[in-house]
Amino acid sequence: MSDMHADIGRKRQGEIYTAGVAGRLPAVPVAWTELEKAAQAAMTPEAWAYVAGGAGRESTMDANRAAFERWRIVPRVLRDVEKRDLSVELFGQRLPSPLLLCPIGVLEMTHRDADLAVARAAGAMRVPYIFSNQASVPMEMCAAAMGDSPRWFQLYWSKSNELAASFVHRAEACGCSAIVLTLDTAMLGWRPRDLDFGSLPFLQGQGIAQYTSDPFFRSLLKEPMPATGPMPPLNFSTLATALAQKANYPGGLLGNLTSSEPRAAVQRFMNVFSRPALNWDDLKFLRAQTKLPILLKGVLHPADAKKAIEHGMDGLIVSNHGGRQIDGEIASLDALPTIAEAVSGKVPVLLDSGVRGGADVFKALALGATAVCLGRPYVYGLACAGQRGVEEVIGNTLAEFDLTLGLSGCTSVREVTRDALRRAE
């Protein structure tokens, strides 16, 4: 597996230029700005708002990119870089590259094949895929599509410990090799783009496939619901929402025309999702549920990183949720060096938020990341061209990383250190 991505930079260039001779262009734009434009054109306004938007004035999204731009690569020359090894080891598993795919929910808004297309692409490219807790396709279907390719599972810890345990046990059963507990979304952040549309996809029954496929969650639908807020007025829009809930529930629209379960599932999800009371002591329960490595995602303070190790956690993901949760939050890349220093090699430290290409992967590794997670770019590829679009975005990111590695004078991930960077004036 370790040599699968060997010389991927020159191979990818060769594929594109050879196809260009025959007049065939890539399925998705290679340049970031053009990829972004193409994805926006392929999505509905509501979908674009959900995927591309951030919290508040979106200054955290801006900060994520500015943080990468503050670091410049200083290459070394006249080193033999003919052969390059992109592989890394994570939790005893040798991976062909330091790239993983972030968990991103409600992908049915961007493409009809949703998570299934991403799973197939990740499997074909041998890049680990972190299944989203808010997926549009159950984890078992995605796992089956990936074969023996590595996958992890992201957990949002709901109000129900039993539901959290059910998700974890299912993840183990379908071959996930790590659990990623996301900590920065105990409540949804203030997201003006979604608010301006009055659009929350979960109310349409979207992005809750892990729940509606879960036996414990389904058992909750038989219980009476606690009192909720006022009902919206009955009109064309509310009728359309009711039909969407039925269409998105297992069995489809025709199978659910007379069923009350789809609406009950949405109501139960909205009631159980948020758990602001989650605290460090709760980690004992999760640790007791699984022997898989547990990573905490959303850690930005070195004191929390140290505390995670004290509580027996196996890894960290430095992340601000792509700028979607707190406006004015520290950039993930700015937090990374202090987290890496606090951890001091005891557990792997991954990074996401703001990664747009292979050079960003290089910078994150140089500042202490063990591996790097890619988010919005692969979703844009999905929106433009489904599975093929995701594969091309992954391939392009790895190709740029491979070329950056060699052009900087490095032959392996181990050689990428802080010495390769200088802080811009």
Contacts in CASP RR format, 6 or more apart in sequence:
PFRMAT RR
TARGET T0000
AUTHOR 0000-0000-0000
METHOD contacts of the structure
MODEL  1
MSDMHADIGRKRQGEIYTAGVAGRLPAVPVAWTELEKAAQAAMTPEAWAY
VAGGAGRESTMDANRAAFERWRIVPRVLRDVEKRDLSVELFGQRLPSPLL
LCPIGVLEMTHRDADLAVARAAGAMRVPYIFSNQASVPMEMCAAAMGDSP
RWFQLYWSKSNELAASFVHRAEACGCSAIVLTLDTAMLGWRPRDLDFGSL
PFLQGQGIAQYTSDPFFRSLLKEPMPATGPMPPLNFSTLATALAQKANYP
GGLLGNLTSSEPRAAVQRFMNVFSRPALNWDDLKFLRAQTKLPILLKGVL
HPADAKKAIEHGMDGLIVSNHGGRQIDGEIASLDALPTIAEAVSGKVPVL
LDSGVRGGADVFKALALGATAVCLGRPYVYGLACAGQRGVEEVIGNTLAE
FDLTLGLSGCTSVREVTRDALRRAE
1 87 0 8 1.000
1 94 0 8 1.000
1 95 0 8 1.000
1 96 0 8 1.000
1 126 0 8 1.000
2 85 0 8 1.000
2 87 0 8 1.000
2 94 0 8 1.000
2 96 0 8 1.000
3 85 0 8 1.000
3 87 0 8 1.000
3 96 0 8 1.000
4 96 0 8 1.000
4 126 0 8 1.000
5 86 0 8 1.000
5 87 0 8 1.000
5 96 0 8 1.000
5 97 0 8 1.000
5 126 0 8 1.000
5 398 0 8 1.000
5 402 0 8 1.000
6 83 0 8 1.000
6 84 0 8 1.000
6 85 0 8 1.000
6 86 0 8 1.000
7 83 0 8 1.000
7 84 0 8 1.000
7 402 0 8 1.000
8 86 0 8 1.000
8 395 0 8 1.000
8 398 0 8 1.000
8 399 0 8 1.000
8 402 0 8 1.000
9 398 0 8 1.000
9 399 0 8 1.000
9 400 0 8 1.000
9 402 0 8 1.000
9 403 0 8 1.000
10 403 0 8 1.000
11 399 0 8 1.000
12 395 0 8 1.000
12 396 0 8 1.000
12 398 0 8 1.000
12 399 0 8 1.000
13 399 0 8 1.000
16 26 0 8 1.000
16 30 0 8 1.000
19 25 0 8 1.000
19 26 0 8 1.000
26 392 0 8 1.000
27 384 0 8 1.000
27 385 0 8 1.000
27 388 0 8 1.000
27 389 0 8 1.000
27 392 0 8 1.000
28 35 0 8 1.000
28 38 0 8 1.000
28 380 0 8 1.000
28 381 0 8 1.000
28 384 0 8 1.000
28 385 0 8 1.000
28 389 0 8 1.000
28 392 0 8 1.000
28 393 0 8 1.000
29 35 0 8 1.000
29 37 0 8 1.000
29 38 0 8 1.000
29 384 0 8 1.000
30 396 0 8 1.000
32 356 0 8 1.000
32 357 0 8 1.000
32 377 0 8 1.000
35 377 0 8 1.000
35 380 0 8 1.000
35 381 0 8 1.000
35 384 0 8 1.000
35 393 0 8 1.000
36 52 0 8 1.000
36 380 0 8 1.000
38 380 0 8 1.000
38 383 0 8 1.000
38 384 0 8 1.000
39 48 0 8 1.000
39 51 0 8 1.000
39 52 0 8 1.000
39 110 0 8 1.000
39 379 0 8 1.000
39 380 0 8 1.000
39 381 0 8 1.000
39 383 0 8 1.000
39 384 0 8 1.000
40 48 0 8 1.000
40 52 0 8 1.000
42 110 0 8 1.000
42 383 0 8 1.000
42 384 0 8 1.000
43 51 0 8 1.000
43 109 0 8 1.000
43 110 0 8 1.000
43 383 0 8 1.000
44 109 0 8 1.000
45 197 0 8 1.000
46 109 0 8 1.000
46 194 0 8 1.000
46 197 0 8 1.000
46 199 0 8 1.000
46 201 0 8 1.000
47 109 0 8 1.000
47 110 0 8 1.000
47 383 0 8 1.000
49 193 0 8 1.000
49 194 0 8 1.000
49 196 0 8 1.000
49 197 0 8 1.000
49 199 0 8 1.000
50 106 0 8 1.000
50 109 0 8 1.000
50 193 0 8 1.000
50 194 0 8 1.000
50 199 0 8 1.000
50 201 0 8 1.000
51 104 0 8 1.000
51 109 0 8 1.000
51 110 0 8 1.000
51 376 0 8 1.000
51 379 0 8 1.000
51 380 0 8 1.000
51 383 0 8 1.000
52 193 0 8 1.000
52 376 0 8 1.000
53 61 0 8 1.000
53 191 0 8 1.000
53 193 0 8 1.000
53 194 0 8 1.000
53 324 0 8 1.000
54 60 0 8 1.000
54 61 0 8 1.000
54 191 0 8 1.000
54 193 0 8 1.000
54 322 0 8 1.000
54 323 0 8 1.000
54 324 0 8 1.000
54 327 0 8 1.000
55 189 0 8 1.000
55 190 0 8 1.000
55 191 0 8 1.000
55 323 0 8 1.000
55 324 0 8 1.000
55 325 0 8 1.000
55 326 0 8 1.000
55 327 0 8 1.000
55 329 0 8 1.000
56 190 0 8 1.000
56 191 0 8 1.000
56 192 0 8 1.000
56 327 0 8 1.000
57 327 0 8 1.000
58 323 0 8 1.000
58 327 0 8 1.000
59 327 0 8 1.000
59 328 0 8 1.000
60 320 0 8 1.000
60 322 0 8 1.000
60 323 0 8 1.000
60 325 0 8 1.000
60 326 0 8 1.000
60 327 0 8 1.000
60 328 0 8 1.000
60 329 0 8 1.000
60 331 0 8 1.000
61 322 0 8 1.000
61 323 0 8 1.000
61 354 0 8 1.000
63 328 0 8 1.000
63 329 0 8 1.000
63 330 0 8 1.000
63 331 0 8 1.000
63 334 0 8 1.000
64 320 0 8 1.000
64 322 0 8 1.000
64 323 0 8 1.000
64 331 0 8 1.000
64 332 0 8 1.000
64 333 0 8 1.000
64 353 0 8 1.000
64 354 0 8 1.000
65 354 0 8 1.000
65 356 0 8 1.000
66 331 0 8 1.000
67 331 0 8 1.000
67 332 0 8 1.000
67 333 0 8 1.000
67 334 0 8 1.000
68 333 0 8 1.000
68 354 0 8 1.000
68 355 0 8 1.000
68 356 0 8 1.000
68 360 0 8 1.000
68 363 0 8 1.000
69 424 0 8 1.000
70 423 0 8 1.000
70 424 0 8 1.000
71 333 0 8 1.000
71 363 0 8 1.000
71 366 0 8 1.000
71 367 0 8 1.000
71 421 0 8 1.000
71 422 0 8 1.000
71 423 0 8 1.000
71 424 0 8 1.000
72 421 0 8 1.000
72 422 0 8 1.000
72 423 0 8 1.000
72 424 0 8 1.000
73 359 0 8 1.000
73 362 0 8 1.000
73 363 0 8 1.000
73 404 0 8 1.000
73 408 0 8 1.000
73 420 0 8 1.000
73 421 0 8 1.000
74 408 0 8 1.000
74 419 0 8 1.000
74 420 0 8 1.000
74 421 0 8 1.000
74 422 0 8 1.000
75 407 0 8 1.000
75 408 0 8 1.000
75 409 0 8 1.000
75 420 0 8 1.000
76 408 0 8 1.000
76 409 0 8 1.000
76 420 0 8 1.000
77 409 0 8 1.000
79 409 0 8 1.000
79 410 0 8 1.000
79 411 0 8 1.000
80 411 0 8 1.000
81 405 0 8 1.000
81 406 0 8 1.000
81 407 0 8 1.000
81 409 0 8 1.000
81 410 0 8 1.000
81 411 0 8 1.000
83 411 0 8 1.000
84 402 0 8 1.000
84 405 0 8 1.000
84 406 0 8 1.000
84 410 0 8 1.000
84 411 0 8 1.000
84 412 0 8 1.000
85 411 0 8 1.000
85 412 0 8 1.000
85 413 0 8 1.000
86 96 0 8 1.000
86 97 0 8 1.000
86 98 0 8 1.000
86 398 0 8 1.000
86 401 0 8 1.000
86 402 0 8 1.000
86 405 0 8 1.000
86 412 0 8 1.000
86 413 0 8 1.000
87 94 0 8 1.000
87 95 0 8 1.000
87 96 0 8 1.000
87 97 0 8 1.000
87 412 0 8 1.000
87 413 0 8 1.000
88 94 0 8 1.000
88 95 0 8 1.000
88 97 0 8 1.000
88 98 0 8 1.000
88 370 0 8 1.000
88 371 0 8 1.000
88 413 0 8 1.000
89 95 0 8 1.000
90 348 0 8 1.000
90 370 0 8 1.000
90 371 0 8 1.000
91 177 0 8 1.000
91 178 0 8 1.000
91 293 0 8 1.000
91 314 0 8 1.000
91 348 0 8 1.000
93 150 0 8 1.000
93 177 0 8 1.000
95 126 0 8 1.000
95 128 0 8 1.000
95 150 0 8 1.000
95 371 0 8 1.000
96 126 0 8 1.000
96 127 0 8 1.000
97 127 0 8 1.000
97 398 0 8 1.000
97 401 0 8 1.000
98 361 0 8 1.000
98 365 0 8 1.000
98 369 0 8 1.000
98 370 0 8 1.000
98 371 0 8 1.000
98 372 0 8 1.000
98 401 0 8 1.000
98 413 0 8 1.000
99 127 0 8 1.000
99 361 0 8 1.000
99 371 0 8 1.000
99 372 0 8 1.000
99 373 0 8 1.000
99 374 0 8 1.000
99 394 0 8 1.000
99 397 0 8 1.000
99 398 0 8 1.000
99 401 0 8 1.000
100 127 0 8 1.000
100 128 0 8 1.000
100 129 0 8 1.000
100 130 0 8 1.000
100 152 0 8 1.000
100 350 0 8 1.000
100 371 0 8 1.000
100 372 0 8 1.000
100 373 0 8 1.000
100 374 0 8 1.000
101 118 0 8 1.000
101 122 0 8 1.000
101 127 0 8 1.000
101 128 0 8 1.000
101 129 0 8 1.000
101 130 0 8 1.000
101 373 0 8 1.000
101 374 0 8 1.000
101 375 0 8 1.000
101 378 0 8 1.000
101 394 0 8 1.000
102 130 0 8 1.000
102 352 0 8 1.000
102 373 0 8 1.000
102 374 0 8 1.000
102 375 0 8 1.000
103 130 0 8 1.000
103 131 0 8 1.000
103 132 0 8 1.000
103 133 0 8 1.000
103 134 0 8 1.000
103 154 0 8 1.000
103 180 0 8 1.000
103 182 0 8 1.000
104 132 0 8 1.000
104 375 0 8 1.000
104 376 0 8 1.000
104 379 0 8 1.000
105 115 0 8 1.000
105 132 0 8 1.000
105 133 0 8 1.000
105 134 0 8 1.000
105 135 0 8 1.000
105 136 0 8 1.000
105 207 0 8 1.000
106 134 0 8 1.000
106 136 0 8 1.000
106 201 0 8 1.000
106 202 0 8 1.000
106 206 0 8 1.000
106 207 0 8 1.000
107 114 0 8 1.000
107 115 0 8 1.000
107 118 0 8 1.000
107 132 0 8 1.000
107 135 0 8 1.000
107 136 0 8 1.000
107 379 0 8 1.000
107 382 0 8 1.000
108 114 0 8 1.000
108 136 0 8 1.000
108 206 0 8 1.000
108 207 0 8 1.000
108 248 0 8 1.000
109 201 0 8 1.000
109 206 0 8 1.000
110 379 0 8 1.000
110 382 0 8 1.000
110 383 0 8 1.000
111 117 0 8 1.000
111 382 0 8 1.000
111 383 0 8 1.000
111 386 0 8 1.000
113 386 0 8 1.000
113 387 0 8 1.000
114 135 0 8 1.000
114 136 0 8 1.000
114 137 0 8 1.000
114 382 0 8 1.000
115 131 0 8 1.000
115 132 0 8 1.000
115 135 0 8 1.000
115 136 0 8 1.000
115 137 0 8 1.000
115 142 0 8 1.000
115 209 0 8 1.000
116 137 0 8 1.000
116 141 0 8 1.000
116 142 0 8 1.000
116 145 0 8 1.000
117 382 0 8 1.000
117 386 0 8 1.000
117 387 0 8 1.000
117 390 0 8 1.000
118 129 0 8 1.000
118 142 0 8 1.000
118 378 0 8 1.000
118 382 0 8 1.000
118 387 0 8 1.000
118 390 0 8 1.000
119 129 0 8 1.000
119 131 0 8 1.000
119 137 0 8 1.000
119 141 0 8 1.000
119 142 0 8 1.000
119 143 0 8 1.000
119 145 0 8 1.000
119 146 0 8 1.000
119 151 0 8 1.000
120 145 0 8 1.000
120 146 0 8 1.000
120 387 0 8 1.000
121 378 0 8 1.000
121 386 0 8 1.000
121 387 0 8 1.000
121 388 0 8 1.000
121 389 0 8 1.000
121 390 0 8 1.000
121 391 0 8 1.000
121 394 0 8 1.000
122 128 0 8 1.000
122 129 0 8 1.000
122 146 0 8 1.000
122 149 0 8 1.000
122 151 0 8 1.000
122 390 0 8 1.000
122 394 0 8 1.000
123 129 0 8 1.000
123 145 0 8 1.000
123 146 0 8 1.000
123 147 0 8 1.000
123 149 0 8 1.000
124 387 0 8 1.000
124 391 0 8 1.000
125 391 0 8 1.000
125 394 0 8 1.000
125 395 0 8 1.000
125 398 0 8 1.000
126 149 0 8 1.000
126 150 0 8 1.000
127 149 0 8 1.000
127 394 0 8 1.000
127 398 0 8 1.000
128 149 0 8 1.000
128 150 0 8 1.000
128 151 0 8 1.000
128 152 0 8 1.000
129 142 0 8 1.000
129 146 0 8 1.000
129 149 0 8 1.000
129 150 0 8 1.000
129 151 0 8 1.000
129 152 0 8 1.000
130 151 0 8 1.000
130 152 0 8 1.000
130 153 0 8 1.000
130 154 0 8 1.000
130 180 0 8 1.000
130 373 0 8 1.000
131 139 0 8 1.000
131 142 0 8 1.000
131 143 0 8 1.000
131 151 0 8 1.000
131 152 0 8 1.000
131 153 0 8 1.000
131 154 0 8 1.000
131 171 0 8 1.000
131 176 0 8 1.000
132 154 0 8 1.000
132 210 0 8 1.000
133 153 0 8 1.000
133 154 0 8 1.000
133 155 0 8 1.000
133 156 0 8 1.000
133 167 0 8 1.000
133 182 0 8 1.000
133 210 0 8 1.000
134 156 0 8 1.000
134 202 0 8 1.000
134 207 0 8 1.000
134 208 0 8 1.000
134 210 0 8 1.000
135 142 0 8 1.000
135 207 0 8 1.000
135 209 0 8 1.000
135 210 0 8 1.000
136 206 0 8 1.000
136 207 0 8 1.000
136 209 0 8 1.000
137 209 0 8 1.000
138 209 0 8 1.000
138 210 0 8 1.000
138 213 0 8 1.000
139 153 0 8 1.000
139 170 0 8 1.000
139 171 0 8 1.000
139 174 0 8 1.000
139 176 0 8 1.000
139 210 0 8 1.000
140 170 0 8 1.000
140 173 0 8 1.000
140 174 0 8 1.000
140 213 0 8 1.000
142 151 0 8 1.000
143 151 0 8 1.000
143 174 0 8 1.000
143 175 0 8 1.000
143 176 0 8 1.000
144 174 0 8 1.000
150 177 0 8 1.000
151 175 0 8 1.000
151 176 0 8 1.000
151 177 0 8 1.000
152 176 0 8 1.000
152 177 0 8 1.000
152 178 0 8 1.000
152 179 0 8 1.000
152 180 0 8 1.000
152 295 0 8 1.000
153 167 0 8 1.000
153 168 0 8 1.000
153 171 0 8 1.000
153 176 0 8 1.000
153 178 0 8 1.000
153 179 0 8 1.000
153 180 0 8 1.000
154 180 0 8 1.000
154 181 0 8 1.000
154 182 0 8 1.000
154 297 0 8 1.000
155 164 0 8 1.000
155 167 0 8 1.000
155 168 0 8 1.000
155 171 0 8 1.000
155 179 0 8 1.000
155 180 0 8 1.000
155 181 0 8 1.000
155 182 0 8 1.000
155 286 0 8 1.000
156 182 0 8 1.000
156 185 0 8 1.000
156 273 0 8 1.000
157 164 0 8 1.000
157 181 0 8 1.000
157 275 0 8 1.000
157 278 0 8 1.000
157 282 0 8 1.000
157 286 0 8 1.000
158 164 0 8 1.000
158 272 0 8 1.000
158 273 0 8 1.000
158 274 0 8 1.000
158 275 0 8 1.000
159 271 0 8 1.000
159 272 0 8 1.000
159 273 0 8 1.000
159 274 0 8 1.000
159 275 0 8 1.000
160 216 0 8 1.000
160 220 0 8 1.000
160 272 0 8 1.000
161 285 0 8 1.000
162 216 0 8 1.000
163 211 0 8 1.000
163 214 0 8 1.000
163 216 0 8 1.000
163 217 0 8 1.000
163 220 0 8 1.000
163 272 0 8 1.000
164 285 0 8 1.000
164 286 0 8 1.000
164 289 0 8 1.000
165 285 0 8 1.000
165 289 0 8 1.000
166 214 0 8 1.000
166 215 0 8 1.000
166 216 0 8 1.000
166 217 0 8 1.000
167 210 0 8 1.000
167 214 0 8 1.000
168 179 0 8 1.000
168 286 0 8 1.000
168 289 0 8 1.000
168 290 0 8 1.000
168 292 0 8 1.000
169 289 0 8 1.000
169 290 0 8 1.000
170 214 0 8 1.000
171 179 0 8 1.000
171 292 0 8 1.000
172 290 0 8 1.000
172 292 0 8 1.000
176 292 0 8 1.000
177 292 0 8 1.000
177 293 0 8 1.000
178 292 0 8 1.000
178 293 0 8 1.000
178 294 0 8 1.000
178 295 0 8 1.000
178 314 0 8 1.000
179 286 0 8 1.000
179 290 0 8 1.000
179 292 0 8 1.000
179 293 0 8 1.000
179 294 0 8 1.000
179 295 0 8 1.000
180 294 0 8 1.000
180 295 0 8 1.000
180 297 0 8 1.000
180 317 0 8 1.000
181 286 0 8 1.000
181 294 0 8 1.000
181 295 0 8 1.000
181 296 0 8 1.000
181 297 0 8 1.000
182 297 0 8 1.000
182 298 0 8 1.000
182 321 0 8 1.000
183 278 0 8 1.000
183 296 0 8 1.000
183 297 0 8 1.000
183 298 0 8 1.000
183 299 0 8 1.000
184 297 0 8 1.000
184 298 0 8 1.000
184 319 0 8 1.000
184 320 0 8 1.000
184 321 0 8 1.000
184 325 0 8 1.000
184 326 0 8 1.000
185 321 0 8 1.000
185 325 0 8 1.000
186 274 0 8 1.000
186 275 0 8 1.000
186 276 0 8 1.000
186 278 0 8 1.000
187 274 0 8 1.000
187 276 0 8 1.000
188 274 0 8 1.000
189 324 0 8 1.000
189 325 0 8 1.000
189 326 0 8 1.000
190 327 0 8 1.000
191 324 0 8 1.000
194 200 0 8 1.000
201 207 0 8 1.000
202 208 0 8 1.000
202 266 0 8 1.000
202 269 0 8 1.000
202 270 0 8 1.000
202 273 0 8 1.000
203 241 0 8 1.000
203 245 0 8 1.000
203 266 0 8 1.000
203 270 0 8 1.000
204 241 0 8 1.000
204 244 0 8 1.000
204 245 0 8 1.000
204 248 0 8 1.000
205 244 0 8 1.000
205 245 0 8 1.000
205 248 0 8 1.000
205 249 0 8 1.000
205 262 0 8 1.000
205 265 0 8 1.000
205 266 0 8 1.000
205 269 0 8 1.000
206 244 0 8 1.000
206 248 0 8 1.000
208 248 0 8 1.000
208 265 0 8 1.000
208 266 0 8 1.000
208 269 0 8 1.000
211 217 0 8 1.000
211 265 0 8 1.000
211 268 0 8 1.000
211 269 0 8 1.000
212 218 0 8 1.000
212 249 0 8 1.000
212 250 0 8 1.000
212 265 0 8 1.000
213 250 0 8 1.000
217 265 0 8 1.000
217 268 0 8 1.000
217 269 0 8 1.000
217 272 0 8 1.000
220 268 0 8 1.000
220 272 0 8 1.000
221 261 0 8 1.000
221 264 0 8 1.000
221 265 0 8 1.000
221 268 0 8 1.000
225 264 0 8 1.000
225 267 0 8 1.000
225 268 0 8 1.000
225 271 0 8 1.000
226 271 0 8 1.000
228 267 0 8 1.000
228 270 0 8 1.000
228 271 0 8 1.000
232 238 0 8 1.000
242 262 0 8 1.000
242 263 0 8 1.000
243 253 0 8 1.000
245 262 0 8 1.000
245 263 0 8 1.000
245 265 0 8 1.000
245 266 0 8 1.000
246 252 0 8 1.000
246 253 0 8 1.000
246 255 0 8 1.000
246 256 0 8 1.000
246 257 0 8 1.000
246 259 0 8 1.000
246 262 0 8 1.000
247 253 0 8 1.000
247 256 0 8 1.000
248 262 0 8 1.000
249 256 0 8 1.000
249 259 0 8 1.000
249 261 0 8 1.000
249 262 0 8 1.000
249 265 0 8 1.000
256 262 0 8 1.000
280 307 0 8 1.000
280 311 0 8 1.000
283 294 0 8 1.000
283 311 0 8 1.000
283 312 0 8 1.000
283 313 0 8 1.000
286 294 0 8 1.000
287 294 0 8 1.000
287 312 0 8 1.000
293 314 0 8 1.000
293 315 0 8 1.000
294 312 0 8 1.000
294 313 0 8 1.000
294 314 0 8 1.000
294 315 0 8 1.000
295 313 0 8 1.000
295 314 0 8 1.000
295 315 0 8 1.000
295 316 0 8 1.000
295 317 0 8 1.000
295 348 0 8 1.000
295 350 0 8 1.000
296 304 0 8 1.000
296 308 0 8 1.000
296 313 0 8 1.000
296 315 0 8 1.000
296 316 0 8 1.000
296 317 0 8 1.000
297 316 0 8 1.000
297 317 0 8 1.000
297 319 0 8 1.000
298 317 0 8 1.000
298 318 0 8 1.000
298 319 0 8 1.000
298 320 0 8 1.000
298 321 0 8 1.000
299 305 0 8 1.000
299 308 0 8 1.000
299 316 0 8 1.000
299 317 0 8 1.000
299 318 0 8 1.000
299 319 0 8 1.000
299 339 0 8 1.000
300 318 0 8 1.000
300 319 0 8 1.000
300 320 0 8 1.000
300 329 0 8 1.000
300 330 0 8 1.000
300 332 0 8 1.000
300 335 0 8 1.000
300 339 0 8 1.000
301 335 0 8 1.000
302 338 0 8 1.000
302 339 0 8 1.000
302 341 0 8 1.000
302 342 0 8 1.000
303 342 0 8 1.000
305 316 0 8 1.000
305 339 0 8 1.000
305 342 0 8 1.000
305 343 0 8 1.000
305 349 0 8 1.000
306 342 0 8 1.000
306 343 0 8 1.000
308 315 0 8 1.000
308 316 0 8 1.000
308 347 0 8 1.000
309 343 0 8 1.000
309 346 0 8 1.000
309 347 0 8 1.000
313 347 0 8 1.000
314 347 0 8 1.000
314 348 0 8 1.000
315 347 0 8 1.000
315 348 0 8 1.000
315 349 0 8 1.000
315 350 0 8 1.000
316 339 0 8 1.000
316 343 0 8 1.000
316 347 0 8 1.000
316 348 0 8 1.000
316 349 0 8 1.000
316 350 0 8 1.000
317 349 0 8 1.000
317 350 0 8 1.000
317 351 0 8 1.000
317 352 0 8 1.000
317 373 0 8 1.000
318 332 0 8 1.000
318 335 0 8 1.000
318 336 0 8 1.000
318 339 0 8 1.000
318 349 0 8 1.000
318 350 0 8 1.000
318 351 0 8 1.000
318 352 0 8 1.000
318 369 0 8 1.000
319 332 0 8 1.000
319 351 0 8 1.000
319 352 0 8 1.000
319 353 0 8 1.000
319 373 0 8 1.000
320 326 0 8 1.000
320 329 0 8 1.000
320 330 0 8 1.000
320 331 0 8 1.000
320 332 0 8 1.000
320 335 0 8 1.000
320 353 0 8 1.000
321 353 0 8 1.000
322 332 0 8 1.000
322 352 0 8 1.000
322 353 0 8 1.000
322 354 0 8 1.000
322 376 0 8 1.000
323 329 0 8 1.000
323 353 0 8 1.000
331 353 0 8 1.000
332 351 0 8 1.000
332 352 0 8 1.000
332 353 0 8 1.000
332 354 0 8 1.000
333 351 0 8 1.000
333 353 0 8 1.000
333 354 0 8 1.000
333 363 0 8 1.000
333 364 0 8 1.000
333 367 0 8 1.000
336 349 0 8 1.000
336 351 0 8 1.000
336 364 0 8 1.000
336 367 0 8 1.000
336 368 0 8 1.000
336 369 0 8 1.000
337 367 0 8 1.000
337 368 0 8 1.000
339 349 0 8 1.000
340 349 0 8 1.000
340 367 0 8 1.000
340 368 0 8 1.000
340 369 0 8 1.000
343 349 0 8 1.000
348 370 0 8 1.000
348 371 0 8 1.000
349 368 0 8 1.000
349 369 0 8 1.000
349 370 0 8 1.000
350 369 0 8 1.000
350 370 0 8 1.000
350 371 0 8 1.000
350 372 0 8 1.000
350 373 0 8 1.000
351 364 0 8 1.000
351 369 0 8 1.000
351 372 0 8 1.000
351 373 0 8 1.000
352 372 0 8 1.000
352 373 0 8 1.000
352 374 0 8 1.000
352 375 0 8 1.000
354 360 0 8 1.000
354 376 0 8 1.000
355 361 0 8 1.000
355 364 0 8 1.000
355 372 0 8 1.000
355 373 0 8 1.000
355 374 0 8 1.000
355 375 0 8 1.000
355 377 0 8 1.000
356 377 0 8 1.000
357 374 0 8 1.000
357 377 0 8 1.000
357 396 0 8 1.000
357 397 0 8 1.000
357 400 0 8 1.000
357 401 0 8 1.000
358 397 0 8 1.000
358 398 0 8 1.000
358 400 0 8 1.000
358 401 0 8 1.000
358 404 0 8 1.000
359 400 0 8 1.000
359 401 0 8 1.000
359 404 0 8 1.000
360 372 0 8 1.000
361 372 0 8 1.000
361 397 0 8 1.000
361 401 0 8 1.000
361 404 0 8 1.000
362 401 0 8 1.000
362 404 0 8 1.000
362 405 0 8 1.000
362 408 0 8 1.000
362 416 0 8 1.000
362 420 0 8 1.000
363 421 0 8 1.000
364 372 0 8 1.000
365 372 0 8 1.000
365 413 0 8 1.000
365 416 0 8 1.000
366 416 0 8 1.000
366 417 0 8 1.000
366 418 0 8 1.000
366 420 0 8 1.000
366 421 0 8 1.000
367 418 0 8 1.000
367 421 0 8 1.000
368 418 0 8 1.000
374 393 0 8 1.000
374 394 0 8 1.000
374 397 0 8 1.000
377 393 0 8 1.000
377 397 0 8 1.000
378 390 0 8 1.000
378 393 0 8 1.000
378 394 0 8 1.000
380 393 0 8 1.000
381 389 0 8 1.000
381 390 0 8 1.000
381 392 0 8 1.000
381 393 0 8 1.000
382 389 0 8 1.000
382 390 0 8 1.000
385 392 0 8 1.000
405 411 0 8 1.000
405 412 0 8 1.000
405 413 0 8 1.000
405 416 0 8 1.000
408 416 0 8 1.000
408 420 0 8 1.000
409 415 0 8 1.000
410 416 0 8 1.000
410 420 0 8 1.000
END
